[in-house]
Amino acid sequence: MEKIKLWIPEIKFHLGLNILIAVFITIASYVHFPFGSLKGNLVYLAHFLLLQFSLFGFIYIFSLLNKVFKIVFPILFILATSFSFWVYTQDLTIGVGMIQAISETNSDIAIDVLSYQFVLFVLLSSFSLLLFFRLHKKSRVSSIKSPLFFLAIFGVLTFFVVENYKYDAFKNRLPYSLYFASVKYANKPKIKLKEVKEQVFTKEENLHIVLVVGESVRADHLSLNGYNRNTNPLLSKQKNLISFKKVYTPFTFTSQSLPQILTDKSIDSKQSHQEATSLYSVLNKASFKTEWIGNQSIERSYKDIIYSNTSKIIIDKFHSFQSFKKQKDLVLLDHFSIEDSKLENRISTLHMIGSHWYYNSRITSDFQYFKPIISSKYIGSLTKDELINSYDNTILYLDNFLNILIEKLKQSSKNTILIYLSDHGETLGEDGKWLHAQRHKAARNPAMLVWFSNNFKEKYPLKINQLKFKKQDSITTDFLFHSILDLGKIENYKFENKKSIFD
């Protein structure tokens, strides 16, 4: 009996610590599950208890390093609670996609997404852990002589037994998901740009391709594609405009989708070294003037692609794309000119902030047409109608942006074509999910439009007929690289004509 009393403080310490972990971290992975029947409830309860027991095993063994544990564990705990807040409030999956989206995004973006609810949650979890450690300051944390040590061994074995029985049963749940997603991201090969060694050339003259890269715009929220709201009042009046509503991408966040769109990298590629060729590198070789005008912070995953342009302008580089002070997209047109030397071929890429969260920051007050609109960055406090209204208002702003750009392009004497393609779509409440950077079909159908000048129409009637013929086809974002090289009549460089929307 006396021996049991010796271990009571240690038992209380680890029991209390696991309760804290469960409340602030682990349960976040279970609260959104549709448990259904009594059996379903019991299954998930058993799953949760086994996961928590396995965590106890790892934590106990870690706590054998007493001094290191007391320094490192609080840091890991606060980091995990920071992620669990988003899992609690938005039912996000902490996977390699989210780790990449976070790690390849500038630090100012991380600051901009903070809400007071997030800060309060992290402060509450930190204070609770601090208070817990103070109350157990004199408790013996762990010992290899303790019966809990042998129980911890069983806990660790539980992890491997369950994972062997069902792969990723624990790895997809917090806090394990945070670790394993980071490992997958660290081991993930990155795109390495290949040098264009061929003597590329073109016989094309006086061609101007305007590529507008959108952000978070889904095809089914364009009235051009049959959406029940008039989100395209201006573009619907434009002639020479074709909308493609069946475009697919598996990549639902910019840092992965953009490198694929702007290179010859296929969405189905299994290449281990992730080598790819920048679209602009090929066009440079063919003496195209290449220019990039962007209203987003540059991310590591596509930085080299941007810098393969001969001219680069990054607007408002010190404000992230979720900042209240971020410049609106119309400022892009202040840096865009149609004045060009005669016969010179040119591609101009405009990278929009588009419909990225926080929606109200993307538009000016005169585009707050659909109401009520959102009033907080904390999605949990907003209604579905408010969120969709604000999102649709960004589509109205896009409609205005593209309309102004088209009117400007009409004044050019060049053979001009505009291709608008969003990098991915957006989830808007489907299955309780919002925003992007998560695996959902709603975010995999980006909007795409093509407009062409009368000069272009007269010179390339077969290409126009082909566009009209293919507008109902299901295509992937692979089309862009090959379509633009087809447009430019690039010779002595191998690309896939069959993927071109003009072929």
C-alpha distance (Angstrom), angle and dihedral (degrees) to the residues before:
residue distance angle dihedral
M1 . . .
E2 3.80 . .
K3 3.82 90.3 .
I4 3.79 91.0 52.7
K5 3.80 90.6 53.3
L6 3.80 89.0 55.1
W7 3.79 90.4 60.7
I8 3.83 97.7 43.5
P9 3.87 95.1 89.4
E10 3.81 89.7 50.0
I11 3.80 91.9 48.0
K12 3.82 90.7 49.5
F13 3.81 90.6 49.1
H14 3.81 95.8 53.3
L15 3.80 93.9 38.7
G16 3.81 90.7 52.9
L17 3.79 92.4 44.0
N18 3.80 91.8 52.5
I19 3.80 90.9 48.7
L20 3.82 89.1 54.6
I21 3.82 91.0 49.0
A22 3.79 91.3 47.4
V23 3.82 94.6 49.6
F24 3.80 98.9 42.9
I25 3.80 100.7 32.2
T26 3.81 123.1 5.4
I27 3.80 101.7 47.2
A28 3.81 89.5 55.6
S29 3.81 87.5 77.1
Y30 3.82 91.5 57.1
V31 3.80 108.4 37.7
H32 3.82 94.7 84.4
F33 3.80 96.4 48.0
P34 3.83 115.8 118.1
F35 3.78 94.3 -129.9
G36 3.80 95.6 -178.9
S37 3.81 113.6 174.2
L38 3.79 129.4 32.2
K39 3.79 88.2 -101.7
G40 3.79 90.3 55.1
N41 3.79 90.6 51.5
L42 3.79 91.7 50.5
V43 3.82 92.8 47.8
Y44 3.80 93.3 52.3
L45 3.80 91.4 43.3
A46 3.82 89.3 54.4
H47 3.81 90.1 46.6
F48 3.80 91.6 51.1
L49 3.81 93.4 47.6
L50 3.81 92.1 49.2
L51 3.80 91.3 48.9
Q52 3.79 91.5 48.6
F53 3.79 90.8 47.5
S54 3.81 90.6 52.5
L55 3.81 89.6 49.7
F56 3.79 89.5 52.2
G57 3.82 88.3 56.3
F58 3.80 95.1 53.2
I59 3.80 93.7 41.9
Y60 3.80 93.2 48.7
I61 3.80 92.4 52.0
F62 3.80 90.0 46.4
S63 3.80 89.8 51.0
L64 3.81 89.9 60.8
L65 3.81 83.0 80.7
N66 3.78 88.9 67.3
K67 3.82 102.7 -177.5
V68 3.79 95.1 38.0
F69 3.79 90.2 47.2
K70 3.81 94.1 54.1
I71 3.81 90.6 52.6
V72 3.80 102.3 39.1
F73 3.80 102.3 34.6
P74 3.85 95.9 63.8
I75 3.81 89.6 52.2
L76 3.80 92.1 51.1
F77 3.82 90.8 44.4
I78 3.82 93.6 53.8
L79 3.82 91.2 45.3
A80 3.80 91.3 52.0
T81 3.82 92.9 46.7
S82 3.81 89.1 52.3
F83 3.80 88.6 60.0
S84 3.79 95.1 39.6
F85 3.82 90.2 59.8
W86 3.81 89.6 66.1
V87 3.79 91.6 44.2
Y88 3.80 90.2 51.0
T89 3.79 95.9 46.2
Q90 3.81 103.2 33.3
D91 3.80 105.5 18.9
L92 3.80 90.6 -123.8
T93 3.78 120.8 171.4
I94 3.79 114.4 -124.8
G95 3.78 98.7 -139.0
V96 3.77 139.6 138.0
G97 3.81 90.0 -80.3
M98 3.78 92.9 59.0
I99 3.81 93.0 43.7
Q100 3.80 89.3 52.3
A101 3.79 92.5 46.3
I102 3.80 90.3 52.3
S103 3.79 99.7 39.9
E104 3.81 94.8 47.0
T105 3.78 95.0 46.8
N106 3.78 122.8 88.9
S107 3.80 118.3 -99.8
D108 3.80 92.8 -115.4
I109 3.80 89.2 66.1
A110 3.79 90.7 57.3
I111 3.80 88.7 54.1
D112 3.80 93.4 48.5
V113 3.81 95.4 56.0
L114 3.80 92.8 57.4
S115 3.78 117.5 114.9
Y116 3.78 127.3 -173.4
Q117 3.82 88.5 -110.7
F118 3.80 89.4 58.7
V119 3.80 92.4 47.9
L120 3.82 91.9 48.3
F121 3.81 91.5 49.7
V122 3.80 93.0 51.7
L123 3.81 92.0 44.1
L124 3.80 91.3 49.7
S125 3.81 92.3 49.8
S126 3.81 91.4 46.2
F127 3.80 93.1 48.3
S128 3.81 91.4 47.5
L129 3.81 91.3 52.4
L130 3.81 92.5 45.8
L131 3.80 91.4 50.1
F132 3.79 90.8 47.3
F133 3.80 93.0 53.1
R134 3.80 91.3 47.5
L135 3.80 92.1 52.1
H136 3.80 90.2 49.6
K137 3.77 96.5 39.5
K138 3.80 93.6 123.6
S139 3.80 96.1 39.2
R140 3.76 119.0 114.4
V141 3.82 102.8 -117.4
S142 3.79 101.9 -155.6
S143 3.78 145.8 -33.4
I144 3.79 135.9 -168.4
K145 3.80 86.4 -127.5
S146 3.79 91.9 59.8
P147 3.81 121.0 100.7
L148 3.80 85.3 -129.5
F149 3.81 88.6 66.6
F150 3.79 91.2 63.1
L151 3.82 89.7 44.5
A152 3.82 88.0 51.9
I153 3.80 90.4 54.8
F154 3.80 88.4 56.7
G155 3.81 88.6 48.5
V156 3.80 92.0 55.4
L157 3.79 90.9 46.1
T158 3.81 88.9 50.9
F159 3.79 89.4 62.9
F160 3.80 93.5 55.1
V161 3.80 94.4 41.0
V162 3.82 93.0 52.2
E163 3.82 92.7 43.4
N164 3.79 89.9 50.1
Y165 3.79 90.2 50.5
K166 3.81 93.9 46.4
Y167 3.80 119.6 11.6
D168 3.84 114.9 -127.6
A169 3.82 91.8 6.1
F170 3.81 88.8 134.0
K171 3.80 101.8 14.5
N172 3.81 92.0 72.0
R173 3.81 93.2 53.7
L174 3.79 128.3 80.5
P175 2.95 131.0 -66.4
Y176 3.82 92.8 15.3
S177 3.81 92.3 51.3
L178 3.79 90.7 61.3
Y179 3.79 92.2 56.5
F180 3.80 98.8 41.0
A181 3.81 94.2 44.3
S182 3.81 89.2 52.3
V183 3.80 90.9 50.1
K184 3.81 91.2 49.9
Y185 3.78 90.9 49.1
A186 3.82 92.5 48.0
N187 3.80 90.3 51.3
K188 3.79 94.2 43.8
P189 3.82 112.4 111.8
K190 3.80 114.4 -123.2
I191 3.76 129.5 -139.6
K192 3.75 113.2 -88.3
L193 3.78 113.8 -163.0
K194 3.76 116.3 -127.1
E195 3.77 122.3 -139.7
V196 3.79 115.7 -115.1
K197 3.80 103.5 -125.9
E198 3.79 98.5 168.2
Q199 3.80 120.0 101.7
V200 3.78 92.9 -114.2
F201 3.78 120.3 -169.1
T202 3.79 143.1 161.3
K203 3.77 136.1 -152.5
E204 3.79 90.7 -154.7
E205 3.81 118.6 116.9
N206 3.78 137.3 -166.0
L207 3.81 95.0 8.0
H208 3.80 121.9 150.9
I209 3.80 117.6 -171.1
V210 3.80 114.5 -169.9
L211 3.78 112.1 -164.0
V212 3.79 115.4 -168.7
V213 3.79 112.7 -167.5
G214 3.79 109.7 -157.8
E215 3.77 130.5 -161.5
S216 3.82 128.9 -128.9
V217 3.83 95.8 -21.2
R218 3.79 114.5 146.7
A219 3.78 119.9 -154.0
D220 3.80 97.5 -130.1
H221 3.83 93.1 62.9
L222 3.79 92.5 64.7
S223 3.78 114.1 96.1
L224 3.82 85.1 -148.1
N225 3.81 84.8 70.7
G226 3.81 95.9 46.7
Y227 3.83 101.6 -85.4
N228 3.80 109.7 160.7
R229 3.81 93.4 -125.6
N230 3.78 122.8 70.5
T231 3.80 97.2 -116.5
N232 3.83 92.9 150.4
P233 3.81 105.6 49.7
L234 3.83 92.9 146.2
L235 3.80 102.5 36.8
S236 3.79 90.9 48.6
K237 3.82 87.1 66.5
Q238 3.80 94.6 50.5
K239 3.78 119.3 104.2
N240 3.81 121.4 -142.0
L241 3.82 91.5 35.4
I242 3.80 123.8 132.0
S243 3.79 126.1 -176.8
F244 3.80 123.0 -153.8
K245 3.78 108.9 -156.5
K246 3.81 101.3 176.8
V247 3.79 103.5 66.6
Y248 3.80 118.3 138.9
T249 3.79 134.3 -160.3
P250 3.81 126.9 168.1
F251 3.81 90.2 -154.9
T252 3.79 114.3 89.5
F253 3.80 101.7 179.9
T254 3.79 131.6 60.2
S255 3.80 100.7 -120.2
Q256 3.80 89.8 62.4
S257 3.80 103.3 29.6
L258 3.79 98.3 49.7
P259 3.83 96.8 54.9
Q260 3.79 88.4 52.2
I261 3.82 95.3 46.7
L262 3.81 94.9 48.8
T263 3.81 97.6 45.5
D264 3.79 138.6 49.0
K265 3.80 89.0 -99.0
S266 3.80 109.4 130.0
I267 3.79 121.5 -140.7
D268 3.82 86.0 -125.7
S269 3.79 96.4 49.2
K270 3.80 116.4 136.8
Q271 3.80 96.2 -178.1
S272 3.78 110.5 140.6
H273 3.81 97.6 -148.2
Q274 3.80 94.7 47.8
E275 3.79 92.7 -137.6
A276 3.77 115.2 172.6
T277 3.78 141.4 164.7
S278 3.78 121.5 -120.0
L279 3.80 114.6 -124.3
Y280 3.80 89.4 -135.4
S281 3.81 93.9 52.5
V282 3.81 89.7 60.1
L283 3.81 93.4 45.8
N284 3.81 91.7 47.6
K285 3.79 88.7 56.7
A286 3.79 88.8 53.1
S287 3.84 90.0 53.7
F288 3.79 96.1 -106.8
K289 3.77 116.6 152.8
T290 3.82 103.8 -120.8
E291 3.79 122.4 -163.2
W292 3.81 134.8 173.2
I293 3.80 122.8 -158.9
G294 3.80 110.8 -179.0
N295 3.77 136.8 -177.0
Q296 3.80 94.8 -171.8
S297 3.77 132.2 80.3
I298 3.79 111.2 -100.1
E299 3.79 114.4 -107.8
R300 3.77 125.1 -153.1
S301 3.78 95.1 -117.8
Y302 3.81 94.0 64.6
K303 3.80 103.1 19.7
D304 3.82 93.7 105.1
I305 3.80 91.0 50.0
I306 3.80 91.3 54.7
Y307 3.78 91.0 47.4
S308 3.79 90.9 54.2
N309 3.82 86.1 74.5
T310 3.80 115.1 95.3
S311 3.82 90.6 -133.1
K312 3.82 126.3 37.0
I313 3.79 130.6 -176.6
I314 3.81 120.0 175.6
I315 3.79 111.7 -171.0
D316 3.80 124.1 -148.0
K317 3.82 91.1 -4.7
F318 3.82 93.9 174.5
H319 3.81 94.8 61.1
S320 3.77 119.6 70.1
F321 3.79 124.1 -134.3
Q322 3.80 91.5 -102.2
S323 3.78 96.8 50.9
F324 3.80 121.5 117.1
K325 3.81 87.1 -136.7
K326 3.79 96.1 51.3
Q327 3.81 115.9 129.5
K328 3.81 116.6 -105.1
D329 3.80 118.6 -115.0
L330 3.80 96.6 -107.6
V331 3.80 87.3 75.6
L332 3.83 86.4 72.8
L333 3.80 89.6 70.7
D334 3.81 90.8 57.2
H335 3.80 87.2 67.3
F336 3.78 96.0 42.7
S337 3.79 123.1 89.2
I338 3.79 133.6 -179.8
E339 3.82 92.5 -155.7
D340 3.79 107.5 116.5
S341 3.76 139.1 152.3
K342 3.77 113.8 -94.6
L343 3.81 117.3 -89.8
E344 3.82 94.0 7.4
N345 3.81 115.1 133.8
R346 3.78 116.5 -133.4
I347 3.79 142.2 179.1
S348 3.80 119.1 -162.5
T349 3.80 118.9 -169.1
L350 3.79 119.2 -161.7
H351 3.80 113.4 -168.3
M352 3.80 110.6 -158.4
I353 3.79 132.8 -156.6
G354 3.81 83.3 -141.0
S355 3.78 119.6 163.4
H356 3.76 98.5 -18.3
W357 3.80 117.3 143.8
Y358 3.11 127.7 -69.0
Y359 3.84 85.7 60.9
N360 3.81 98.3 -171.4
S361 3.81 90.2 57.6
R362 3.80 91.1 59.5
I363 3.81 95.8 64.7
T364 3.78 142.4 44.5
S365 3.80 120.7 -114.2
D366 3.83 93.3 -100.4
F367 3.82 89.3 67.5
Q368 3.81 94.3 58.3
Y369 3.79 90.3 107.6
F370 3.79 102.6 136.6
K371 3.81 110.4 61.6
P372 3.01 151.7 -124.5
I373 3.79 95.0 40.7
I374 3.78 133.9 -167.6
S375 3.79 119.1 -79.2
S376 3.81 102.5 -176.7
K377 3.79 140.5 44.8
Y378 3.79 88.5 -134.0
I379 3.80 104.3 94.0
G380 3.80 93.3 -163.9
S381 3.81 90.6 68.0
L382 3.82 94.8 51.2
T383 3.79 132.4 84.7
K384 3.79 123.5 -123.6
D385 3.82 91.0 -116.5
E386 3.81 91.9 53.5
L387 3.79 92.1 50.7
I388 3.80 95.2 47.1
N389 3.81 92.4 43.8
S390 3.80 90.9 53.9
Y391 3.79 91.8 45.0
D392 3.82 91.6 50.7
N393 3.79 89.2 50.5
T394 3.80 88.2 61.2
I395 3.82 88.0 54.7
L396 3.79 88.7 54.5
Y397 3.79 88.5 52.6
L398 3.81 90.1 49.9
D399 3.81 89.1 50.5
N400 3.80 89.3 54.9
F401 3.81 93.2 44.7
L402 3.80 94.4 52.1
N403 3.79 92.1 43.0
I404 3.82 91.8 54.5
L405 3.80 90.2 46.7
I406 3.81 92.2 50.0
E407 3.79 92.1 49.4
K408 3.79 88.1 52.0
L409 3.81 92.6 48.9
K410 3.81 90.7 51.6
Q411 3.80 87.5 69.4
S412 3.80 92.5 60.6
S413 3.80 122.0 99.6
K414 3.79 91.3 -149.0
N415 3.77 128.4 100.1
T416 3.78 93.8 -98.9
I417 3.78 131.7 -170.0
L418 3.79 128.0 174.7
I419 3.81 122.6 -156.0
Y420 3.78 117.9 -170.3
L421 3.80 117.1 -167.4
S422 3.79 127.3 166.9
D423 3.79 115.3 -141.0
H424 3.82 91.3 -128.8
G425 3.79 141.0 -30.4
E426 3.80 132.3 -101.5
T427 3.78 135.2 -115.1
L428 3.80 111.2 -125.4
G429 3.78 106.2 -171.9
E430 3.81 98.7 -49.3
D431 3.82 107.6 149.9
G432 3.79 88.0 -6.1
K433 3.82 92.9 -63.7
W434 3.79 129.2 129.5
L435 3.82 138.8 -171.2
H436 3.83 118.6 5.1
A437 3.85 142.7 -85.4
Q438 3.79 88.6 93.1
R439 3.77 135.7 97.3
H440 3.80 106.5 -95.2
K441 3.79 131.2 125.0
A442 3.81 91.6 -130.5
A443 3.80 89.2 69.6
R444 3.81 93.9 47.2
N445 3.80 100.1 69.9
P446 3.83 107.4 75.3
A447 3.78 123.0 -172.0
M448 3.80 118.5 -105.3
L449 3.82 131.5 -174.9
V450 3.80 135.0 174.4
W451 3.81 124.9 -159.6
F452 3.80 125.4 179.3
S453 3.80 133.8 -170.1
N454 3.78 123.7 -118.8
N455 3.82 88.5 -109.7
F456 3.78 89.9 56.2
K457 3.80 91.3 45.9
E458 3.81 92.3 53.0
K459 3.80 94.2 47.4
Y460 3.83 98.3 42.5
P461 3.83 108.8 33.5
L462 3.83 91.9 150.0
K463 3.80 91.9 54.5
I464 3.81 90.3 50.4
N465 3.80 91.2 50.3
Q466 3.79 89.4 50.4
L467 3.82 91.2 50.9
K468 3.79 91.1 52.3
F469 3.79 90.8 46.3
K470 3.80 93.9 52.1
K471 3.80 100.9 40.9
Q472 3.81 92.3 99.0
D473 3.82 93.5 46.9
S474 3.78 123.4 109.3
I475 3.79 107.0 -117.7
T476 3.79 136.9 168.4
T477 3.79 128.9 -132.4
D478 3.81 86.5 -100.2
F479 3.80 85.4 87.7
L480 3.80 96.5 76.4
F481 3.81 102.1 69.2
H482 3.79 93.9 45.8
S483 3.81 95.2 40.4
I484 3.80 93.6 54.7
L485 3.79 93.1 47.7
D486 3.80 87.9 48.6
L487 3.81 89.5 50.6
G488 3.78 90.8 50.8
K489 3.81 91.8 49.5
I490 3.77 89.2 -128.1
E491 3.78 112.7 -167.1
N492 3.80 133.1 -165.0
Y493 3.80 91.2 27.0
K494 3.78 121.7 96.5
F495 3.78 116.4 -127.7
E496 3.80 133.3 150.9
N497 3.80 109.9 -94.3
K498 3.79 91.5 -175.7
K499 3.81 89.7 67.3
S500 3.78 92.5 54.5
I501 3.81 117.3 104.8
F502 3.81 87.3 -146.0
D503 3.80 97.8 52.1
